[in-house]
Amino acid sequence: MAQVTTYLSKDTFPASTALTGTVSNGYRNDSLIGTGTAFTTQCQEGDWFYVDAHDVLAKIINIVSDTEMRLDRETVALSGETAAVLPNLDYTFISIKPVGGDCDINGVTHTTSDPVTWERSYGGRRFEPVIIDPTSSALLSFGL
């Protein structure tokens, strides 16, 4: 069964939840050091880490402590950034249609005549989260 969500400003799908504290890169750009963070209670391995200011989106592969975790890829340099976490959910399809103007989807501009759809066959891999930034609005439909 499809569900529909309207995006009026920049956000992610699935929706993100703000983390407490701030994050910076550790000795490597895939290692994060937190200040005032609670990674062990706010995150799970397999969730997605997100920094809106830099469009950083990476999977959490190892939570070492409340103040240290590792990602599946290197990111840009981070220093005292606020961050969020997204759950790793399983969808059968995701469809995004810009309405009334262009919409950036993962950094690529799409027009109202250029919707984006991802479908997953049975047993296929999970979708990575999506960063949506509409100039007007965007309709997102998804199936569980």
C-alpha positions as CSV (number, residue, x, y, z in Angstrom):
1,M,0.0,0.0,0.0
2,A,1.4,3.4,-1.0
3,Q,1.8,6.3,1.4
4,V,2.3,9.9,0.3
5,T,4.2,12.7,2.0
6,T,4.6,16.3,0.8
7,Y,8.0,18.1,1.2
8,L,7.9,21.9,1.3
9,S,11.6,22.4,2.3
10,K,14.8,20.5,2.4
11,D,14.6,17.2,4.3
12,T,15.4,13.5,4.0
13,F,13.4,10.4,3.4
14,P,13.0,8.6,5.7
15,A,12.7,11.5,8.1
16,S,15.8,12.3,10.2
17,T,15.9,12.7,14.0
18,A,18.4,15.3,15.4
19,L,21.2,13.9,17.5
20,T,22.3,15.6,20.7
21,G,25.7,17.4,20.8
22,T,28.0,18.0,17.9
23,V,30.3,15.9,15.7
24,S,33.7,16.3,14.2
25,N,35.9,14.0,12.1
26,G,38.4,11.9,14.0
27,Y,41.8,10.9,12.8
28,R,40.1,9.6,9.6
29,N,37.2,11.1,7.6
30,D,35.1,8.0,8.2
31,S,35.6,8.2,12.0
32,L,33.4,10.6,14.0
33,I,34.1,12.1,17.4
34,G,31.1,13.5,19.3
35,T,30.9,16.2,22.0
36,G,27.9,15.9,24.2
37,T,26.6,13.0,22.0
38,A,24.8,9.7,23.0
39,F,25.6,7.5,20.0
40,T,24.9,4.2,21.9
41,T,21.4,5.2,22.7
42,Q,20.4,7.4,19.7
43,C,21.9,5.3,16.9
44,Q,22.1,1.7,15.7
45,E,24.6,0.1,13.4
46,G,23.0,0.1,10.0
47,D,21.2,3.5,10.5
48,W,22.2,6.5,8.4
49,F,24.2,9.5,9.6
50,Y,23.2,12.9,8.1
51,V,24.7,16.4,8.3
52,D,22.4,18.8,6.5
53,A,24.9,21.7,6.2
54,H,27.2,19.5,4.0
55,D,24.7,17.0,2.5
56,V,26.7,14.2,4.2
57,L,24.9,10.9,4.2
58,A,26.6,7.7,5.3
59,K,25.8,4.4,6.9
60,I,26.8,3.8,10.5
61,I,28.9,0.6,10.6
62,N,30.4,0.7,14.1
63,I,29.3,2.5,17.3
64,V,32.4,2.4,19.5
65,S,31.0,4.6,22.4
66,D,28.7,7.5,23.1
67,T,31.3,9.8,21.5
68,E,32.8,7.7,18.7
69,M,31.5,5.9,15.7
70,R,32.6,4.8,12.2
71,L,30.9,5.3,8.9
72,D,30.9,3.2,5.7
73,R,32.6,6.0,3.7
74,E,34.8,9.0,4.2
75,T,33.0,12.4,4.4
76,V,34.1,16.0,4.0
77,A,35.8,17.6,7.0
78,L,33.4,18.2,9.9
79,S,34.0,20.4,12.9
80,G,31.4,21.0,15.6
81,E,28.5,20.2,13.3
82,T,25.0,19.3,14.3
83,A,23.8,16.0,12.9
84,A,20.9,13.6,12.6
85,V,20.2,9.9,12.2
86,L,17.8,8.1,9.8
87,P,16.5,4.6,10.3
88,N,17.4,1.9,7.9
89,L,14.0,0.9,6.6
90,D,12.8,-1.6,4.0
91,Y,10.6,-0.2,1.1
92,T,9.4,-1.8,-2.0
93,F,9.4,1.5,-4.0
94,I,10.0,5.2,-3.6
95,S,8.7,7.8,-6.1
96,I,9.3,11.6,-6.0
97,K,7.5,14.1,-8.2
98,P,8.4,17.8,-8.1
99,V,5.3,20.0,-8.0
100,G,5.2,23.7,-9.0
101,G,9.0,23.9,-9.6
102,D,12.3,22.1,-9.7
103,C,13.4,19.7,-7.0
104,D,17.0,18.7,-6.1
105,I,17.1,14.9,-5.3
106,N,20.4,13.8,-4.0
107,G,22.0,16.9,-5.6
108,V,20.5,16.4,-9.1
109,T,17.8,18.8,-10.3
110,H,14.6,17.3,-11.6
111,T,11.6,19.1,-13.1
112,T,7.9,18.5,-12.8
113,S,8.0,16.4,-16.0
114,D,11.0,14.4,-14.6
115,P,9.8,12.4,-11.6
116,V,12.2,9.8,-10.0
117,T,11.2,6.3,-9.1
118,W,13.1,3.5,-7.5
119,E,11.7,0.0,-7.4
120,R,13.0,-3.0,-5.6
121,S,12.5,-6.6,-6.7
122,Y,11.8,-9.3,-4.1
123,G,15.0,-10.0,-2.2
124,G,16.7,-6.9,-3.6
125,R,18.8,-4.5,-1.7
126,R,17.4,-1.8,0.6
127,F,17.3,1.8,-0.7
128,E,19.7,4.4,0.5
129,P,18.0,7.5,2.1
130,V,17.2,10.4,-0.2
131,I,17.9,14.1,0.3
132,I,15.0,16.2,-1.1
133,D,15.3,20.0,-1.6
134,P,12.3,21.4,-3.5
135,T,12.1,25.0,-4.8
136,S,8.3,24.8,-4.3
137,S,7.1,21.3,-3.2
138,A,7.5,17.7,-3.9
139,L,5.3,14.7,-3.5
140,L,6.9,11.5,-2.3
141,S,5.1,8.2,-2.3
142,F,6.5,5.0,-0.9
143,G,5.4,1.4,-0.3
144,L,6.3,-0.7,2.7
